[in-house]
């Protein structure tokens, strides 16, 4: 049950003074010869007594006890008539003592009640504070939930935007590749077709020659006339020349066809058309594949130095990682530097694959080094660059938890450094160099 | 009102002396105790003081009996003025029938007076009392000191509020009874409206105020 404490609420004598406070004192009085001592409240109820209250022929003295200025009860002392003066003196003494005890009890009760009222009130305030805190905590939790949902939505949007961007960049680089590859394929195709035309003429001469020989031998006898005829024809058809030439043409054409086959194979490797979304790849091989499809872009006097070390498998989308390398390598190849030297280094250090592409090209002007990874930023002529290349590379590398940075000394080259974290696996086997 | 018992025909009222620390609330009660006729009052209980400062409250009870037999007890309390005792102030202020705000006239105490009065407004609201309706008087104490705010300035500020203002020097007794008398008058009006002191109990304002402020010979 909850009690409400009102400072100043009325108190009865019994609520303030307890018999335990009085008994020692009343007992001493009785022991010293006073027959009976009592304390009554204002209604006459006995709060405390000591001695024999029912002695015959005794006198009764009643002295009011004041509480907050009002008579709240009586000290009652009984005794024999003959010793009245002694009883009177004792009653006065006891009254003073009771008043003293009462005053100090009263103070302590008031102090206690104020204290209780304050504690009650503080407790209620704490409850209220707690309730408000819970409310606001609830609101914040809701907010946090919504936030989380929004973050998920935004992340999904960003993921899709990146996918779209990658796709567009892929199409753009396919266009770029197509131009170079067309040239690469046209060349061998051109001489294959030309060789086949020549071979076609050679074959008709071989046929004529064979027909001539057959008719010459059909009569069973090779006449001098026939010998002269066939010799003349052999000479007219320049068969001494075209026979070895035909062999050359066929070998050349086969070479050309092989070149076309290889270009198509490189393209297929690079595009990873047959691979799944994610696979464990050897970064060294992916760089080579990228270089292969860029063969036509490599100037004749350029030098590509592959400083590879064996690397552990890296799990990624092979198509994406090739795309990332493609954009960096292509930029280096297109610097237009004579005697271009591109050094590609790969290392495995402390759970990271470190790849660097450094060239001796013109470098990147200092004022734009911190902008090259921005989308739509390009230094190429309008229409030549999408401004997306390095942005896409950046997004791909960071999507695998990696970092990419560029160091450039204008006039003496640029170096791109890539760090890719390798997921820790027990079976991380470093591939042996081929 | 602390208590109204229709069967016992008894009413217990509460008046509170409020104000900043050391503004002289206890001194007001001490002087009242000395000035009022002993028959109409009880003893002053000064509760647990420490370093001369009230940490709980002081209590001075007054009594009177209406012609119709209604016994009225009026308990006058002080509150601790220190900021940290706000919970005690709220507890004491509960069910108050009237408030005397004791301000310190010293120029240096102007901010404390202001803060304390605002605290009174807040706490009255907290315990469900309306500062516009509750009987309220203001006393500017310590007029005997130097470096005090001029009376004209005080009156100019407080006139607009309609709250009666008294100048006092509680230590000498000046203004103490006037403040109390005005508070008791207002309290009579306030209680009479709701409980019909005149109508039901035959107690008029003059008798009520007269009995509570009867000077000791």
Boltz contact constraints between the chains, C-beta under 6 A:
constraints:
  - contact:
      token1: [A, 6]
      token2: [B, 94]
      max_distance: 6.0
  - contact:
      token1: [A, 6]
      token2: [B, 95]
      max_distance: 6.0
  - contact:
      token1: [A, 7]
      token2: [B, 91]
      max_distance: 6.0
  - contact:
      token1: [A, 7]
      token2: [B, 92]
      max_distance: 6.0
  - contact:
      token1: [A, 8]
      token2: [B, 2]
      max_distance: 6.0
  - contact:
      token1: [A, 8]
      token2: [B, 14]
      max_distance: 6.0
  - contact:
      token1: [A, 8]
      token2: [B, 75]
      max_distance: 6.0
  - contact:
      token1: [A, 9]
      token2: [B, 2]
      max_distance: 6.0
  - contact:
      token1: [A, 10]
      token2: [B, 3]
      max_distance: 6.0
  - contact:
      token1: [A, 10]
      token2: [B, 12]
      max_distance: 6.0
  - contact:
      token1: [A, 68]
      token2: [B, 42]
      max_distance: 6.0
  - contact:
      token1: [A, 68]
      token2: [B, 61]
      max_distance: 6.0
  - contact:
      token1: [A, 69]
      token2: [B, 42]
      max_distance: 6.0
  - contact:
      token1: [A, 69]
      token2: [B, 61]
      max_distance: 6.0
  - contact:
      token1: [A, 107]
      token2: [B, 47]
      max_distance: 6.0
  - contact:
      token1: [A, 110]
      token2: [B, 47]
      max_distance: 6.0
  - contact:
      token1: [A, 111]
      token2: [B, 48]
      max_distance: 6.0
  - contact:
      token1: [A, 111]
      token2: [B, 56]
      max_distance: 6.0
  - contact:
      token1: [A, 114]
      token2: [B, 56]
      max_distance: 6.0
  - contact:
      token1: [A, 114]
      token2: [B, 91]
      max_distance: 6.0
  - contact:
      token1: [A, 117]
      token2: [B, 91]
      max_distance: 6.0
  - contact:
      token1: [A, 118]
      token2: [B, 87]
      max_distance: 6.0
  - contact:
      token1: [A, 118]
      token2: [B, 88]
      max_distance: 6.0
  - contact:
      token1: [A, 118]
      token2: [B, 91]
      max_distance: 6.0
  - contact:
      token1: [A, 121]
      token2: [B, 87]
      max_distance: 6.0
  - contact:
      token1: [A, 121]
      token2: [B, 90]
      max_distance: 6.0
  - contact:
      token1: [A, 122]
      token2: [B, 87]
      max_distance: 6.0
